[in-house]
Amino acid sequence: MFVSGGIYVNAQGPGGERIGDSFTTGDATTTFTVTVQTTSWIEATELEVIVNGVTTEWLPLGPDLEPGPGRRYELEVVVDVDSGRSRSWVIFHVRGGGDLSPLHPGKDAFGVTNPIYFSSTN
């Protein structure tokens, strides 16, 4: 499940895990593929990475991978695995520039995923 205010965000774990899934890793870091899509009139500007409730980084989006009637961005995001926790989680939040006019003037564009859960075998 994800929440969209004009921006569609999807994420996948290193083994193809999807939003809501869990996986275990023996590595110190794990890589997620994040895909962001919008219409041509909504701009997605940056990706917030939230691990265990804490923002770990903001990443700029670009360049647009599909110039035309829509916009598409794809990022590889590396997340540290905390071996001291029995289970961790990550969500991805995208901010947009401008607003949702003409449907919702004055409302900011955004998109956010539900968590992907992961744990360490160490």
RODO-2510 file (C-alpha; in nm, 4 decimals, decimal comma):
residues 122
     n   res          X          Y          Z
     1     m     0,0000     0,0000     0,0000
     2     f     0,1111     0,3553    -0,0626
     3     v    -0,0417     0,6999    -0,0222
     4     s    -0,0453     0,9409    -0,3135
     5     g    -0,1142     1,3090    -0,3412
     6     g    -0,0350     1,3204    -0,7127
     7     i     0,2964     1,1312    -0,6878
     8     y     0,3191     0,7510    -0,7158
     9     v     0,6083     0,5941    -0,5193
    10     n     0,6969     0,2268    -0,5227
    11     a     0,9908     0,0466    -0,3615
    12     q     1,1499    -0,2940    -0,3898
    13     g     1,4035    -0,4698    -0,1684
    14     p     1,7199    -0,6423    -0,2934
    15     g     1,5443    -0,9759    -0,3448
    16     g     1,2295    -0,8277    -0,4999
    17     e     1,0572    -0,7681    -0,1640
    18     r     0,7657    -0,5315    -0,1980
    19     i     0,5974    -0,2843     0,0343
    20     g     0,4744    -0,4752     0,3417
    21     d     0,7195    -0,7629     0,2920
    22     s     1,0021    -0,8687     0,5248
    23     f     1,3485    -1,0050     0,4572
    24     t     1,6690    -1,0951     0,6403
    25     t     2,0210    -1,0010     0,5349
    26     g     2,3727    -1,0742     0,6549
    27     d     2,5082    -0,7544     0,4979
    28     a     2,5853    -0,4257     0,6769
    29     t     2,3793    -0,2357     0,4173
    30     t     2,0918    -0,3216     0,1873
    31     t     1,9850    -0,1582    -0,1388
    32     f     1,6293    -0,0636    -0,2323
    33     t     1,5077     0,0366    -0,5765
    34     v     1,2650     0,3278    -0,5562
    35     t     1,0503     0,4252    -0,8546
    36     v     0,8686     0,7598    -0,8662
    37     q     0,6062     0,8499    -1,1282
    38     t     0,4002     1,1649    -1,1869
    39     t     0,1999     1,3304    -1,4589
    40     s     0,3702     1,5975    -1,6690
    41     w     0,2179     1,8829    -1,4677
    42     i     0,3329     1,7562    -1,1258
    43     e     0,7001     1,7819    -1,0427
    44     a     0,8640     1,5397    -0,7986
    45     t     1,1711     1,7040    -0,6478
    46     e     1,3239     1,4979    -0,3664
    47     l     1,3097     1,1624    -0,1898
    48     e     1,3162     1,1332     0,1887
    49     v     1,4469     0,8041     0,3306
    50     i     1,3003     0,7225     0,6737
    51     v     1,4504     0,4284     0,8670
    52     n     1,2919     0,3272     1,1976
    53     g     1,1147     0,6625     1,2175
    54     v     1,4230     0,8780     1,1568
    55     t     1,5021     1,0653     0,8344
    56     t     1,8418     0,9365     0,7229
    57     e     1,8774     1,1350     0,4011
    58     w     1,7146     1,3501     0,1339
    59     l     1,7999     1,2638    -0,2280
    60     p     1,7291     1,4822    -0,5317
    61     l     1,5261     1,3251    -0,8128
    62     g     1,6348     1,3390    -1,1736
    63     p     1,6793     1,3135    -1,4551
    64     d     1,3362     1,2153    -1,5835
    65     l     1,3678     0,8680    -1,7418
    66     e     1,0574     0,8997    -1,9638
    67     p     1,0223     1,2471    -2,1141
    68     g     0,6714     1,2879    -2,2504
    69     p     0,3249     1,2891    -2,0980
    70     g     0,4500     1,1612    -1,7619
    71     r     0,7646     1,1704    -1,5530
    72     r     0,9531     0,8709    -1,4143
    73     y     1,2521     0,8534    -1,1813
    74     e     1,4385     0,5553    -1,0405
    75     l     1,6911     0,5546    -0,7564
    76     e     1,9041     0,2923    -0,5876
    77     v     1,8960     0,3741    -0,2144
    78     v     2,1481     0,2164     0,0244
    79     v     2,0256     0,1734     0,3831
    80     d     2,2369     0,0714     0,6827
    81     v     2,1271    -0,2471     0,8585
    82     d     2,1257    -0,2137     1,2381
    83     s     2,2410    -0,5525     1,3671
    84     g     2,1404    -0,4476     1,7203
    85     r     1,7706    -0,4379     1,6316
    86     s     1,5586    -0,7478     1,5903
    87     r     1,3643    -0,5810     1,3086
    88     s     1,3935    -0,2536     1,1170
    89     w     1,1759    -0,0787     0,8615
    90     v     1,2110     0,1787     0,5866
    91     i     0,9595     0,4049     0,4146
    92     f     1,0111     0,6426     0,1244
    93     h     0,8473     0,9857     0,1003
    94     v     0,8606     1,2100    -0,2079
    95     r     0,7955     1,5830    -0,2141
    96     g     0,6831     1,7724    -0,5164
    97     g     0,7200     2,1242    -0,6425
    98     g     0,4108     2,3319    -0,7093
    99     d     0,0628     2,2212    -0,6133
   100     l    -0,2140     1,9874    -0,7259
   101     s    -0,3974     2,2466    -0,9373
   102     p    -0,6408     2,2359    -1,1032
   103     l    -0,7884     1,9571    -0,8866
   104     h    -0,6681     2,0739    -0,5443
   105     p    -0,5210     2,4257    -0,5685
   106     g    -0,2811     2,5086    -0,2873
   107     k    -0,2273     2,1435    -0,1849
   108     d     0,1302     2,0119    -0,2127
   109     a     0,2067     1,7056    -0,4237
   110     f     0,3515     1,4084    -0,2308
   111     g     0,3786     1,0315    -0,2241
   112     v     0,4772     0,7867     0,0500
   113     t     0,5166     0,4099     0,0801
   114     n     0,4228     0,1829     0,3643
   115     p     0,7217     0,0063     0,5257
   116     i     0,9438    -0,2689     0,3995
   117     y     1,0751    -0,4636     0,7015
   118     f     1,4241    -0,6083     0,7286
   119     s     1,6483    -0,7672     0,9906
   120     s     2,0083    -0,8778     1,0303
   121     t     2,1294    -1,2357     1,0609
   122     n     2,4368    -1,1078     1,2507
***
